[in-house]
Amino acid sequence: MPDQPLPPGTRVRHVGQQWARAATATIRSVDGPYPDGSYEYEVTAGQDFSRRTGPDNPETRTTRWNSRTVRPAAGSVS
């Protein structure tokens, strides 16, 4: 698990997605930590959750992901 919390603006992916390294969402805000040590991220994701984002799948859907299910996309965290 990456160091938490990841900052807003970080490009991320959900562990349940097929794109092992591609970004499928962007963190917009962070809540927590919660008693179990986790955080909750509000992210914008593509309308088609199963594909990476881009011109044909813009990030127009807002959702919330638990930090235990979020991984930074390749090259997204400095």
All heavy atoms as a GROMACS GRO file, in nm:
protein
  605
    1MET      N    1   0.085  -0.117   0.000
    1MET     CA    2   0.000   0.000   0.000
    1MET      C    3   0.091   0.124   0.000
    1MET      O    4   0.189   0.128   0.072
    1MET     CB    5  -0.090  -0.001   0.123
    1MET     CG    6  -0.184   0.116   0.121
    1MET     SD    7  -0.308   0.131   0.252
    1MET     CE    8  -0.324  -0.025   0.326
    2PRO      N    9   0.057   0.224  -0.080
    2PRO     CA   10   0.139   0.345  -0.084
    2PRO      C   11   0.126   0.425   0.044
    2PRO      O   12   0.034   0.404   0.123
    2PRO     CB   13   0.081   0.423  -0.203
    2PRO     CG   14  -0.058   0.375  -0.214
    2PRO     CD   15  -0.056   0.231  -0.171
    3ASP      N   16   0.222   0.516   0.066
    3ASP     CA   17   0.210   0.606   0.179
    3ASP      C   18   0.078   0.680   0.168
    3ASP      O   19   0.037   0.721   0.060
    3ASP     CB   20   0.325   0.706   0.181
    3ASP     CG   21   0.458   0.641   0.213
    3ASP    OD1   22   0.456   0.535   0.279
    3ASP    OD2   23   0.561   0.696   0.175
    4GLN      N   24   0.012   0.698   0.279
    4GLN     CA   25  -0.118   0.764   0.281
    4GLN      C   26  -0.108   0.893   0.362
    4GLN      O   27  -0.028   0.901   0.451
    4GLN     CB   28  -0.224   0.673   0.342
    4GLN     CG   29  -0.239   0.542   0.274
    4GLN     CD   30  -0.300   0.553   0.134
    4GLN    OE1   31  -0.360   0.653   0.099
    4GLN    NE2   32  -0.282   0.450   0.055
    5PRO      N   33  -0.187   0.991   0.336
    5PRO     CA   34  -0.278   0.997   0.224
    5PRO      C   35  -0.208   1.047   0.098
    5PRO      O   36  -0.110   1.120   0.106
    5PRO     CB   37  -0.384   1.098   0.269
    5PRO     CG   38  -0.309   1.193   0.355
    5PRO     CD   39  -0.205   1.107   0.426
    6LEU      N   40  -0.259   1.006  -0.015
    6LEU     CA   41  -0.211   1.058  -0.142
    6LEU      C   42  -0.270   1.198  -0.160
    6LEU      O   43  -0.385   1.222  -0.123
    6LEU     CB   44  -0.253   0.968  -0.257
    6LEU     CG   45  -0.196   0.827  -0.254
    6LEU    CD1   46  -0.265   0.739  -0.358
    6LEU    CD2   47  -0.046   0.831  -0.278
    7PRO      N   48  -0.196   1.291  -0.218
    7PRO     CA   49  -0.247   1.428  -0.229
    7PRO      C   50  -0.348   1.445  -0.342
    7PRO      O   51  -0.345   1.370  -0.441
    7PRO     CB   52  -0.120   1.509  -0.258
    7PRO     CG   53  -0.027   1.413  -0.324
    7PRO     CD   54  -0.057   1.278  -0.262
    8PRO      N   55  -0.438   1.543  -0.328
    8PRO     CA   56  -0.529   1.575  -0.438
    8PRO      C   57  -0.450   1.603  -0.566
    8PRO      O   58  -0.340   1.658  -0.561
    8PRO     CB   59  -0.602   1.700  -0.389
    8PRO     CG   60  -0.601   1.685  -0.240
    8PRO     CD   61  -0.465   1.625  -0.209
    9GLY      N   62  -0.506   1.563  -0.677
    9GLY     CA   63  -0.439   1.578  -0.806
    9GLY      C   64  -0.364   1.455  -0.850
    9GLY      O   65  -0.325   1.443  -0.966
   10THR      N   66  -0.343   1.360  -0.758
   10THR     CA   67  -0.273   1.236  -0.793
   10THR      C   68  -0.360   1.151  -0.885
   10THR      O   69  -0.477   1.129  -0.860
   10THR     CB   70  -0.238   1.155  -0.667
   10THR    OG1   71  -0.158   1.235  -0.581
   10THR    CG2   72  -0.163   1.027  -0.702
   11ARG      N   73  -0.301   1.102  -0.992
   11ARG     CA   74  -0.369   1.010  -1.084
   11ARG      C   75  -0.358   0.871  -1.025
   11ARG      O   76  -0.250   0.827  -0.985
   11ARG     CB   77  -0.304   1.017  -1.222
   11ARG     CG   78  -0.305   1.156  -1.284
   11ARG     CD   79  -0.437   1.191  -1.345
   11ARG     NE   80  -0.456   1.103  -1.460
   11ARG     CZ   81  -0.574   1.051  -1.494
   11ARG    NH1   82  -0.682   1.077  -1.426
   11ARG    NH2   83  -0.583   0.973  -1.599
   12VAL      N   84  -0.472   0.802  -1.016
   12VAL     CA   85  -0.478   0.673  -0.948
   12VAL      C   86  -0.557   0.572  -1.029
   12VAL      O   87  -0.620   0.605  -1.129
   12VAL     CB   88  -0.542   0.688  -0.808
   12VAL    CG1   89  -0.455   0.770  -0.716
   12VAL    CG2   90  -0.683   0.746  -0.816
   13ARG      N   91  -0.552   0.448  -0.980
   13ARG     CA   92  -0.633   0.340  -1.034
   13ARG      C   93  -0.692   0.264  -0.916
   13ARG      O   94  -0.642   0.272  -0.803
   13ARG     CB   95  -0.552   0.245  -1.120
   13ARG     CG   96  -0.446   0.169  -1.042
   13ARG     CD   97  -0.367   0.074  -1.129
   13ARG     NE   98  -0.268   0.003  -1.051
   13ARG     CZ   99  -0.290  -0.108  -0.982
   13ARG    NH1  100  -0.409  -0.162  -0.980
   13ARG    NH2  101  -0.194  -0.166  -0.915
   14HIS      N  102  -0.798   0.192  -0.940
   14HIS     CA  103  -0.864   0.108  -0.839
   14HIS      C  104  -0.808  -0.032  -0.854
   14HIS      O  105  -0.788  -0.079  -0.967
   14HIS     CB  106  -1.015   0.110  -0.862
   14HIS     CG  107  -1.093   0.050  -0.752
   14HIS    ND1  108  -1.107  -0.087  -0.737
   14HIS    CD2  109  -1.162   0.106  -0.651
   14HIS    CE1  110  -1.182  -0.111  -0.632
   14HIS    NE2  111  -1.217   0.005  -0.577
   15VAL      N  112  -0.783  -0.102  -0.744
   15VAL     CA  113  -0.723  -0.236  -0.752
   15VAL      C  114  -0.810  -0.335  -0.827
   15VAL      O  115  -0.760  -0.435  -0.876
   15VAL     CB  116  -0.687  -0.292  -0.613
   15VAL    CG1  117  -0.581  -0.207  -0.546
   15VAL    CG2  118  -0.808  -0.307  -0.524
   16GLY      N  119  -0.939  -0.309  -0.840
   16GLY     CA  120  -1.028  -0.399  -0.909
   16GLY      C  121  -1.035  -0.376  -1.060
   16GLY      O  122  -1.113  -0.443  -1.127
   17GLN      N  123  -0.953  -0.288  -1.112
   17GLN     CA  124  -0.957  -0.259  -1.254
   17GLN      C  125  -0.854  -0.338  -1.332
   17GLN      O  126  -0.749  -0.374  -1.281
   17GLN     CB  127  -0.936  -0.110  -1.277
   17GLN     CG  128  -1.052  -0.029  -1.221
   17GLN     CD  129  -1.026   0.120  -1.229
   17GLN    OE1  130  -0.920   0.166  -1.196
   17GLN    NE2  131  -1.126   0.193  -1.273
   18GLN      N  132  -0.883  -0.360  -1.459
   18GLN     CA  133  -0.796  -0.440  -1.543
   18GLN      C  134  -0.669  -0.367  -1.584
   18GLN      O  135  -0.571  -0.428  -1.622
   18GLN     CB  136  -0.870  -0.486  -1.668
   18GLN     CG  137  -0.903  -0.374  -1.765
   18GLN     CD  138  -0.981  -0.422  -1.884
   18GLN    OE1  139  -1.038  -0.530  -1.883
   18GLN    NE2  140  -0.983  -0.342  -1.988
   19TRP      N  141  -0.670  -0.234  -1.583
   19TRP     CA  142  -0.554  -0.156  -1.627
   19TRP      C  143  -0.454  -0.150  -1.513
   19TRP      O  144  -0.464  -0.067  -1.424
   19TRP     CB  145  -0.597  -0.016  -1.670
   19TRP     CG  146  -0.687  -0.021  -1.788
   19TRP    CD1  147  -0.823  -0.020  -1.787
   19TRP    CD2  148  -0.647  -0.033  -1.924
   19TRP    NE1  149  -0.871  -0.030  -1.915
   19TRP    CE2  150  -0.765  -0.037  -2.001
   19TRP    CE3  151  -0.524  -0.039  -1.990
   19TRP    CZ2  152  -0.764  -0.048  -2.139
   19TRP    CZ3  153  -0.524  -0.049  -2.126
   19TRP    CH2  154  -0.642  -0.054  -2.200
   20ALA      N  155  -0.358  -0.237  -1.515
   20ALA     CA  156  -0.265  -0.253  -1.403
   20ALA      C  157  -0.180  -0.128  -1.376
   20ALA      O  158  -0.137  -0.107  -1.264
   20ALA     CB  159  -0.173  -0.372  -1.427
   21ARG      N  160  -0.155  -0.047  -1.475
   21ARG     CA  161  -0.068   0.069  -1.455
   21ARG      C  162  -0.132   0.201  -1.500
   21ARG      O  163  -0.080   0.307  -1.472
   21ARG     CB  164   0.064   0.050  -1.527
   21ARG     CG  165   0.140  -0.072  -1.477
   21ARG     CD  166   0.267  -0.097  -1.553
   21ARG     NE  167   0.360   0.012  -1.553
   21ARG     CZ  168   0.452   0.038  -1.461
   21ARG    NH1  169   0.460  -0.041  -1.358
   21ARG    NH2  170   0.534   0.140  -1.472
   22ALA      N  171  -0.242   0.194  -1.570
   22ALA     CA  172  -0.302   0.315  -1.626
   22ALA      C  173  -0.386   0.388  -1.523
   22ALA      O  174  -0.452   0.327  -1.439
   22ALA     CB  175  -0.389   0.279  -1.746
   23ALA      N  176  -0.386   0.520  -1.530
   23ALA     CA  177  -0.471   0.600  -1.443
   23ALA      C  178  -0.616   0.591  -1.490
   23ALA      O  179  -0.643   0.600  -1.610
   23ALA     CB  180  -0.425   0.745  -1.444
   24THR      N  181  -0.705   0.573  -1.397
   24THR     CA  182  -0.847   0.569  -1.430
   24THR      C  183  -0.927   0.670  -1.349
   24THR      O  184  -1.048   0.676  -1.361
   24THR     CB  185  -0.904   0.428  -1.407
   24THR    OG1  186  -0.880   0.390  -1.272
   24THR    CG2  187  -0.841   0.328  -1.502
   25ALA      N  188  -0.858   0.751  -1.266
   25ALA     CA  189  -0.925   0.852  -1.185
   25ALA      C  190  -0.822   0.953  -1.134
   25ALA      O  191  -0.701   0.928  -1.138
   25ALA     CB  192  -0.998   0.789  -1.068
   26THR      N  193  -0.872   1.064  -1.081
   26THR     CA  194  -0.788   1.167  -1.020
   26THR      C  195  -0.846   1.200  -0.883
   26THR      O  196  -0.967   1.222  -0.869
   26THR     CB  197  -0.787   1.295  -1.106
   26THR    OG1  198  -0.738   1.262  -1.236
   26THR    CG2  199  -0.697   1.401  -1.044
   27ILE      N  200  -0.760   1.202  -0.780
   27ILE     CA  201  -0.804   1.236  -0.645
   27ILE      C  202  -0.839   1.384  -0.640
   27ILE      O  203  -0.761   1.468  -0.684
   27ILE     CB  204  -0.695   1.203  -0.542
   27ILE    CG1  205  -0.671   1.053  -0.535
   27ILE    CG2  206  -0.733   1.259  -0.404
   27ILE    CD1  207  -0.556   1.012  -0.447
   28ARG      N  208  -0.957   1.414  -0.585
   28ARG     CA  209  -1.002   1.553  -0.569
   28ARG      C  210  -0.997   1.599  -0.424
   28ARG      O  211  -0.969   1.715  -0.397
   28ARG     CB  212  -1.144   1.570  -0.623
   28ARG     CG  213  -1.154   1.541  -0.771
   28ARG     CD  214  -1.069   1.639  -0.849
   28ARG     NE  215  -1.066   1.601  -0.990
   28ARG     CZ  216  -0.970   1.637  -1.073
   28ARG    NH1  217  -0.869   1.709  -1.032
   28ARG    NH2  218  -0.974   1.599  -1.198
   29SER      N  219  -1.026   1.509  -0.329
   29SER     CA  220  -1.019   1.544  -0.188
   29SER      C  221  -0.994   1.418  -0.106
   29SER      O  222  -1.012   1.306  -0.154
   29SER     CB  223  -1.146   1.614  -0.142
   29SER     OG  224  -1.256   1.526  -0.149
   30VAL      N  225  -0.952   1.438   0.020
   30VAL     CA  226  -0.917   1.327   0.109
   30VAL      C  227  -0.986   1.348   0.243
   30VAL      O  228  -0.983   1.458   0.298
   30VAL     CB  229  -0.764   1.320   0.132
   30VAL    CG1  230  -0.728   1.203   0.222
   30VAL    CG2  231  -0.689   1.315   0.002
   31ASP      N  232  -1.048   1.244   0.297
   31ASP     CA  233  -1.106   1.245   0.431
   31ASP      C  234  -1.036   1.140   0.515
   31ASP      O  235  -0.998   1.035   0.465
   31ASP     CB  236  -1.256   1.214   0.427
   31ASP     CG  237  -1.337   1.322   0.359
   31ASP    OD1  238  -1.299   1.440   0.369
   31ASP    OD2  239  -1.438   1.288   0.296
   32GLY      N  240  -1.022   1.167   0.644
   32GLY     CA  241  -0.958   1.072   0.734
   32GLY      C  242  -0.835   1.132   0.798
   32GLY      O  243  -0.810   1.251   0.782
   33PRO      N  244  -0.761   1.053   0.873
   33PRO     CA  245  -0.773   0.907   0.883
   33PRO      C  246  -0.890   0.864   0.971
   33PRO      O  247  -0.930   0.935   1.061
   33PRO     CB  248  -0.640   0.865   0.944
   33PRO     CG  249  -0.598   0.981   1.026
   33PRO     CD  250  -0.650   1.103   0.953
   34TYR      N  251  -0.939   0.745   0.940
   34TYR     CA  252  -1.045   0.684   1.018
   34TYR      C  253  -0.982   0.594   1.124
   34TYR      O  254  -0.862   0.566   1.120
   34TYR     CB  255  -1.139   0.606   0.925
   34TYR     CG  256  -1.213   0.700   0.831
   34TYR    CD1  257  -1.187   0.699   0.695
   34TYR    CD2  258  -1.304   0.791   0.881
   34TYR    CE1  259  -1.254   0.787   0.610
   34TYR    CE2  260  -1.371   0.880   0.796
   34TYR     CZ  261  -1.345   0.877   0.662
   34TYR     OH  262  -1.409   0.965   0.578
   35PRO      N  263  -1.060   0.546   1.222
   35PRO     CA  264  -1.003   0.465   1.330
   35PRO      C  265  -0.922   0.344   1.283
   35PRO      O  266  -0.828   0.302   1.350
   35PRO     CB  267  -1.126   0.420   1.410
   35PRO     CG  268  -1.224   0.532   1.390
   35PRO     CD  269  -1.202   0.574   1.246
   36ASP      N  270  -0.955   0.289   1.167
   36ASP     CA  271  -0.880   0.174   1.116
   36ASP      C  272  -0.754   0.214   1.039
   36ASP      O  273  -0.685   0.129   0.985
   36ASP     CB  274  -0.968   0.083   1.031
   36ASP     CG  275  -1.013   0.150   0.901
   36ASP    OD1  276  -0.983   0.270   0.879
   36ASP    OD2  277  -1.079   0.081   0.821
   37GLY      N  278  -0.727   0.345   1.032
   37GLY     CA  279  -0.607   0.393   0.963
   37GLY      C  280  -0.627   0.422   0.816
   37GLY      O  281  -0.535   0.467   0.748
   38SER      N  282  -0.746   0.398   0.766
   38SER     CA  283  -0.771   0.421   0.623
   38SER      C  284  -0.816   0.565   0.598
   38SER      O  285  -0.850   0.639   0.692
   38SER     CB  286  -0.878   0.324   0.571
   38SER     OG  287  -1.004   0.354   0.626
   39TYR      N  288  -0.814   0.601   0.473
   39TYR     CA  289  -0.863   0.731   0.426
   39TYR      C  290  -0.970   0.704   0.322
   39TYR      O  291  -0.984   0.593   0.273
   39TYR     CB  292  -0.750   0.811   0.361
   39TYR     CG  293  -0.644   0.854   0.458
   39TYR    CD1  294  -0.542   0.767   0.496
   39TYR    CD2  295  -0.647   0.980   0.515
   39TYR    CE1  296  -0.445   0.805   0.587
   39TYR    CE2  297  -0.550   1.020   0.606
   39TYR     CZ  298  -0.449   0.932   0.642
   39TYR     OH  299  -0.354   0.971   0.732
   40GLU      N  300  -1.045   0.808   0.289
   40GLU     CA  301  -1.141   0.797   0.181
   40GLU      C  302  -1.113   0.909   0.082
   40GLU      O  303  -1.098   1.024   0.122
   40GLU     CB  304  -1.284   0.808   0.233
   40GLU     CG  305  -1.387   0.783   0.125
   40GLU     CD  306  -1.527   0.780   0.182
   40GLU    OE1  307  -1.570   0.878   0.241
   40GLU    OE2  308  -1.593   0.676   0.164
   41TYR      N  309  -1.102   0.871  -0.044
   41TYR     CA  310  -1.074   0.967  -0.150
   41TYR      C  311  -1.198   0.995  -0.230
   41TYR      O  312  -1.268   0.901  -0.269
   41TYR     CB  313  -0.968   0.912  -0.246
   41TYR     CG  314  -0.835   0.888  -0.183
   41TYR    CD1  315  -0.784   0.759  -0.175
   41TYR    CD2  316  -0.760   0.991  -0.132
   41TYR    CE1  317  -0.660   0.735  -0.118
   41TYR    CE2  318  -0.636   0.969  -0.074
   41TYR     CZ  319  -0.586   0.840  -0.067
   41TYR     OH  320  -0.465   0.817  -0.010
   42GLU      N  321  -1.225   1.122  -0.256
   42GLU     CA  322  -1.323   1.157  -0.357
   42GLU      C  323  -1.244   1.169  -0.486
   42GLU      O  324  -1.145   1.241  -0.493
   42GLU     CB  325  -1.392   1.289  -0.326
   42GLU     CG  326  -1.494   1.326  -0.432
   42GLU     CD  327  -1.569   1.452  -0.398
   42GLU    OE1  328  -1.666   1.442  -0.320
   42GLU    OE2  329  -1.529   1.559  -0.447
   43VAL      N  330  -1.287   1.094  -0.588
   43VAL     CA  331  -1.215   1.094  -0.716
   43VAL      C  332  -1.312   1.124  -0.829
   43VAL      O  333  -1.432   1.102  -0.818
   43VAL     CB  334  -1.147   0.957  -0.742
   43VAL    CG1  335  -1.048   0.922  -0.632
   43VAL    CG2  336  -1.248   0.845  -0.760
   44THR      N  337  -1.255   1.175  -0.938
   44THR     CA  338  -1.330   1.183  -1.062
   44THR      C  339  -1.278   1.071  -1.150
   44THR      O  340  -1.157   1.051  -1.162
   44THR     CB  341  -1.315   1.319  -1.132
   44THR    OG1  342  -1.178   1.351  -1.145
   44THR    CG2  343  -1.387   1.428  -1.055
   45ALA      N  344  -1.371   0.996  -1.206
   45ALA     CA  345  -1.336   0.880  -1.287
   45ALA      C  346  -1.411   0.886  -1.418
   45ALA      O  347  -1.505   0.964  -1.434
   45ALA     CB  348  -1.373   0.751  -1.212
   46GLY      N  349  -1.370   0.802  -1.511
   46GLY     CA  350  -1.439   0.793  -1.638
   46GLY      C  351  -1.577   0.732  -1.622
   46GLY      O  352  -1.605   0.663  -1.524
   47GLN      N  353  -1.664   0.758  -1.717
   47GLN     CA  354  -1.798   0.700  -1.714
   47GLN      C  355  -1.791   0.548  -1.723
   47GLN      O  356  -1.870   0.479  -1.661
   47GLN     CB  357  -1.883   0.756  -1.827
   47GLN     CG  358  -1.926   0.899  -1.804
   47GLN     CD  359  -2.011   0.912  -1.678
   47GLN    OE1  360  -2.105   0.838  -1.657
   47GLN    NE2  361  -1.979   1.009  -1.596
   48ASP      N  362  -1.695   0.496  -1.798
   48ASP     CA  363  -1.673   0.351  -1.806
   48ASP      C  364  -1.560   0.316  -1.711
   48ASP      O  365  -1.442   0.335  -1.741
   48ASP     CB  366  -1.638   0.310  -1.949
   48ASP     CG  367  -1.624   0.159  -1.964
   48ASP    OD1  368  -1.618   0.088  -1.862
   48ASP    OD2  369  -1.617   0.113  -2.079
   49PHE      N  370  -1.596   0.265  -1.594
   49PHE     CA  371  -1.502   0.235  -1.486
   49PHE      C  372  -1.395   0.134  -1.528
   49PHE      O  373  -1.286   0.132  -1.474
   49PHE     CB  374  -1.582   0.181  -1.367
   49PHE     CG  375  -1.501   0.130  -1.254
   49PHE    CD1  376  -1.439   0.217  -1.166
   49PHE    CD2  377  -1.487  -0.006  -1.232
   49PHE    CE1  378  -1.365   0.169  -1.060
   49PHE    CE2  379  -1.413  -0.055  -1.127
   49PHE     CZ  380  -1.352   0.035  -1.040
   50SER      N  381  -1.424   0.050  -1.626
   50SER     CA  382  -1.333  -0.058  -1.661
   50SER      C  383  -1.224  -0.016  -1.760
   50SER      O  384  -1.137  -0.097  -1.792
   50SER     CB  385  -1.411  -0.176  -1.720
   50SER     OG  386  -1.469  -0.139  -1.844
   51ARG      N  387  -1.228   0.108  -1.810
   51ARG     CA  388  -1.128   0.152  -1.908
   51ARG      C  389  -1.051   0.274  -1.857
   51ARG      O  390  -1.103   0.352  -1.778
   51ARG     CB  391  -1.196   0.192  -2.040
   51ARG     CG  392  -1.264   0.079  -2.109
   51ARG     CD  393  -1.315   0.117  -2.248
   51ARG     NE  394  -1.404   0.233  -2.245
   51ARG     CZ  395  -1.385   0.344  -2.317
   51ARG    NH1  396  -1.281   0.357  -2.395
   51ARG    NH2  397  -1.471   0.443  -2.310
   52ARG      N  398  -0.930   0.289  -1.906
   52ARG     CA  399  -0.854   0.408  -1.869
   52ARG      C  400  -0.923   0.532  -1.927
   52ARG      O  401  -0.998   0.524  -2.023
   52ARG     CB  402  -0.710   0.398  -1.916
   52ARG     CG  403  -0.692   0.395  -2.064
   52ARG     CD  404  -0.545   0.390  -2.097
   52ARG     NE  405  -0.523   0.297  -2.206
   52ARG     CZ  406  -0.405   0.253  -2.242
   52ARG    NH1  407  -0.299   0.290  -2.176
   52ARG    NH2  408  -0.394   0.170  -2.342
   53THR      N  409  -0.896   0.645  -1.864
   53THR     CA  410  -0.959   0.768  -1.908
   53THR      C  411  -0.886   0.830  -2.025
   53THR      O  412  -0.769   0.802  -2.049
   53THR     CB  413  -0.967   0.869  -1.792
   53THR    OG1  414  -0.836   0.893  -1.742
   53THR    CG2  415  -1.056   0.819  -1.681
   54GLY      N  416  -0.958   0.911  -2.099
   54GLY     CA  417  -0.903   0.979  -2.215
   54GLY      C  418  -1.015   1.050  -2.288
   54GLY      O  419  -1.128   1.059  -2.236
   55PRO      N  420  -0.989   1.098  -2.409
   55PRO     CA  421  -1.092   1.172  -2.483
   55PRO      C  422  -1.221   1.092  -2.505
   55PRO      O  423  -1.330   1.150  -2.507
   55PRO     CB  424  -1.024   1.203  -2.616
   55PRO     CG  425  -0.879   1.196  -2.588
   55PRO     CD  426  -0.862   1.094  -2.480
   56ASP      N  427  -1.210   0.961  -2.519
   56ASP     CA  428  -1.329   0.879  -2.540
   56ASP      C  429  -1.391   0.826  -2.410
   56ASP      O  430  -1.491   0.757  -2.412
   56ASP     CB  431  -1.298   0.763  -2.634
   56ASP     CG  432  -1.194   0.668  -2.576
   56ASP    OD1  433  -1.113   0.712  -2.491
   56ASP    OD2  434  -1.192   0.551  -2.615
   57ASN      N  435  -1.329   0.858  -2.295
   57ASN     CA  436  -1.379   0.819  -2.164
   57ASN      C  437  -1.339   0.926  -2.062
   57ASN      O  438  -1.256   0.904  -1.976
   57ASN     CB  439  -1.323   0.681  -2.125
   57ASN     CG  440  -1.389   0.627  -1.999
   57ASN    OD1  441  -1.504   0.654  -1.970
   57ASN    ND2  442  -1.313   0.550  -1.923
   58PRO      N  443  -1.398   1.046  -2.073
   58PRO     CA  444  -1.357   1.157  -1.987
   58PRO      C  445  -1.395   1.134  -1.841
   58PRO      O  446  -1.489   1.062  -1.809
   58PRO     CB  447  -1.432   1.277  -2.045
   58PRO     CG  448  -1.551   1.218  -2.112
   58PRO     CD  449  -1.506   1.083  -2.164
   59GLU      N  450  -1.320   1.198  -1.752
   59GLU     CA  451  -1.344   1.189  -1.608
   59GLU      C  452  -1.459   1.282  -1.571
   59GLU      O  453  -1.438   1.394  -1.526
   59GLU     CB  454  -1.218   1.225  -1.530
   59GLU     CG  455  -1.109   1.123  -1.543
   59GLU     CD  456  -0.988   1.154  -1.457
   59GLU    OE1  457  -0.996   1.243  -1.368
   59GLU    OE2  458  -0.885   1.092  -1.479
   60THR      N  459  -1.579   1.233  -1.585
   60THR     CA  460  -1.697   1.314  -1.556
   60THR      C  461  -1.782   1.257  -1.443
   60THR      O  462  -1.883   1.314  -1.407
   60THR     CB  463  -1.785   1.327  -1.682
   60THR    OG1  464  -1.818   1.196  -1.728
   60THR    CG2  465  -1.712   1.403  -1.792
   61ARG      N  466  -1.739   1.146  -1.386
   61ARG     CA  467  -1.815   1.080  -1.278
   61ARG      C  468  -1.740   1.098  -1.146
   61ARG      O  469  -1.621   1.070  -1.137
   61ARG     CB  470  -1.831   0.932  -1.309
   61ARG     CG  471  -1.912   0.855  -1.209
   61ARG     CD  472  -1.938   0.714  -1.257
   61ARG     NE  473  -1.815   0.640  -1.281
   61ARG     CZ  474  -1.765   0.549  -1.197
   61ARG    NH1  475  -1.827   0.522  -1.085
   61ARG    NH2  476  -1.655   0.484  -1.228
   62THR      N  477  -1.809   1.144  -1.043
   62THR     CA  478  -1.749   1.158  -0.910
   62THR      C  479  -1.792   1.040  -0.825
   62THR      O  480  -1.909   1.002  -0.822
   62THR     CB  481  -1.794   1.289  -0.843
   62THR    OG1  482  -1.754   1.399  -0.926
   62THR    CG2  483  -1.731   1.305  -0.706
   63THR      N  484  -1.694   0.982  -0.753
   63THR     CA  485  -1.723   0.868  -0.665
   63THR      C  486  -1.624   0.872  -0.549
   63THR      O  487  -1.535   0.956  -0.545
   63THR     CB  488  -1.714   0.735  -0.744
   63THR    OG1  489  -1.763   0.629  -0.663
   63THR    CG2  490  -1.574   0.707  -0.793
   64ARG      N  491  -1.638   0.780  -0.455
   64ARG     CA  492  -1.549   0.774  -0.339
   64ARG      C  493  -1.486   0.635  -0.333
   64ARG      O  494  -1.555   0.535  -0.350
   64ARG     CB  495  -1.626   0.806  -0.212
   64ARG     CG  496  -1.687   0.947  -0.219
   64ARG     CD  497  -1.753   0.991  -0.093
   64ARG     NE  498  -1.662   1.028   0.013
   64ARG     CZ  499  -1.594   1.142   0.020
   64ARG    NH1  500  -1.604   1.231  -0.076
   64ARG    NH2  501  -1.515   1.169   0.122
   65TRP      N  502  -1.354   0.633  -0.310
   65TRP     CA  503  -1.280   0.507  -0.300
   65TRP      C  504  -1.204   0.504  -0.169
   65TRP      O  505  -1.140   0.602  -0.129
   65TRP     CB  506  -1.179   0.493  -0.415
   65TRP     CG  507  -1.239   0.472  -0.550
   65TRP    CD1  508  -1.368   0.445  -0.581
   65TRP    CD2  509  -1.169   0.477  -0.674
   65TRP    NE1  510  -1.383   0.431  -0.716
   65TRP    CE2  511  -1.263   0.451  -0.776
   65TRP    CE3  512  -1.037   0.502  -0.710
   65TRP    CZ2  513  -1.228   0.448  -0.911
   65TRP    CZ3  514  -1.003   0.499  -0.844
   65TRP    CH2  515  -1.097   0.471  -0.942
   66ASN      N  516  -1.204   0.390  -0.102
   66ASN     CA  517  -1.126   0.370   0.019
   66ASN      C  518  -0.978   0.360  -0.016
   66ASN      O  519  -0.942   0.304  -0.120
   66ASN     CB  520  -1.173   0.242   0.090
   66ASN     CG  521  -1.101   0.221   0.221
   66ASN    OD1  522  -0.988   0.173   0.223
   66ASN    ND2  523  -1.166   0.258   0.330
   67SER      N  524  -0.892   0.412   0.070
   67SER     CA  525  -0.749   0.412   0.042
   67SER      C  526  -0.691   0.273   0.025
   67SER      O  527  -0.590   0.255  -0.043
   67SER     CB  528  -0.673   0.486   0.153
   67SER     OG  529  -0.692   0.424   0.278
   68ARG      N  530  -0.754   0.173   0.082
   68ARG     CA  531  -0.703   0.036   0.068
   68ARG      C  532  -0.726  -0.020  -0.073
   68ARG      O  533  -0.673  -0.124  -0.107
   68ARG     CB  534  -0.767  -0.054   0.172
   68ARG     CG  535  -0.717  -0.021   0.312
   68ARG     CD  536  -0.755  -0.127   0.412
   68ARG     NE  537  -0.680  -0.110   0.534
   68ARG     CZ  538  -0.723  -0.040   0.639
   68ARG    NH1  539  -0.840   0.018   0.636
   68ARG    NH2  540  -0.648  -0.029   0.747
   69THR      N  541  -0.806   0.048  -0.152
   69THR     CA  542  -0.835   0.000  -0.288
   69THR      C  543  -0.776   0.090  -0.396
   69THR      O  544  -0.802   0.070  -0.513
   69THR     CB  545  -0.987  -0.009  -0.311
   69THR    OG1  546  -1.045   0.120  -0.303
   69THR    CG2  547  -1.052  -0.102  -0.210
   70VAL      N  548  -0.693   0.188  -0.354
   70VAL     CA  549  -0.638   0.286  -0.449
   70VAL      C  550  -0.488   0.266  -0.460
   70VAL      O  551  -0.418   0.249  -0.361
   70VAL     CB  552  -0.668   0.429  -0.401
   70VAL    CG1  553  -0.598   0.533  -0.486
   70VAL    CG2  554  -0.817   0.453  -0.401
   71ARG      N  555  -0.440   0.271  -0.584
   71ARG     CA  556  -0.296   0.267  -0.611
   71ARG      C  557  -0.262   0.383  -0.705
   71ARG      O  558  -0.339   0.412  -0.797
   71ARG     CB  559  -0.255   0.136  -0.678
   71ARG     CG  560  -0.283   0.012  -0.595
   71ARG     CD  561  -0.198   0.010  -0.466
   71ARG     NE  562  -0.227  -0.108  -0.387
   71ARG     CZ  563  -0.317  -0.116  -0.291
   71ARG    NH1  564  -0.392  -0.012  -0.262
   71ARG    NH2  565  -0.336  -0.226  -0.222
   72PRO      N  566  -0.147   0.448  -0.681
   72PRO     CA  567  -0.107   0.553  -0.776
   72PRO      C  568  -0.081   0.492  -0.913
   72PRO      O  569  -0.030   0.380  -0.922
   72PRO     CB  570   0.022   0.608  -0.717
   72PRO     CG  571   0.034   0.554  -0.579
   72PRO     CD  572  -0.052   0.431  -0.573
   73ALA      N  573  -0.119   0.563  -1.017
   73ALA     CA  574  -0.086   0.519  -1.152
   73ALA      C  575   0.063   0.537  -1.175
   73ALA      O  576   0.128   0.619  -1.110
   73ALA     CB  577  -0.167   0.598  -1.254
   74ALA      N  578   0.119   0.462  -1.267
   74ALA     CA  579   0.262   0.470  -1.296
   74ALA      C  580   0.302   0.614  -1.323
   74ALA      O  581   0.242   0.681  -1.407
   74ALA     CB  582   0.295   0.382  -1.415
   75GLY      N  583   0.404   0.661  -1.251
   75GLY     CA  584   0.458   0.794  -1.274
   75GLY      C  585   0.372   0.909  -1.224
   75GLY      O  586   0.398   1.024  -1.257
   76SER      N  587   0.272   0.884  -1.139
   76SER     CA  588   0.181   0.990  -1.100
   76SER      C  589   0.216   1.060  -0.970
   76SER      O  590   0.165   1.164  -0.940
   76SER     CB  591   0.039   0.938  -1.090
   76SER     OG  592   0.030   0.844  -0.985
   77VAL      N  593   0.303   1.001  -0.888
   77VAL     CA  594   0.339   1.060  -0.758
   77VAL      C  595   0.485   1.099  -0.763
   77VAL      O  596   0.570   1.020  -0.797
   77VAL     CB  597   0.313   0.961  -0.643
   77VAL    CG1  598   0.358   1.021  -0.512
   77VAL    CG2  599   0.168   0.924  -0.638
   78SER      N  600   0.512   1.224  -0.726
   78SER     CA  601   0.652   1.270  -0.728
   78SER      C  602   0.718   1.248  -0.594
   78SER      O  603   0.657   1.222  -0.497
   78SER     CB  604   0.656   1.417  -0.764
   78SER     OG  605   0.571   1.492  -0.682
   0.00000   0.00000   0.00000
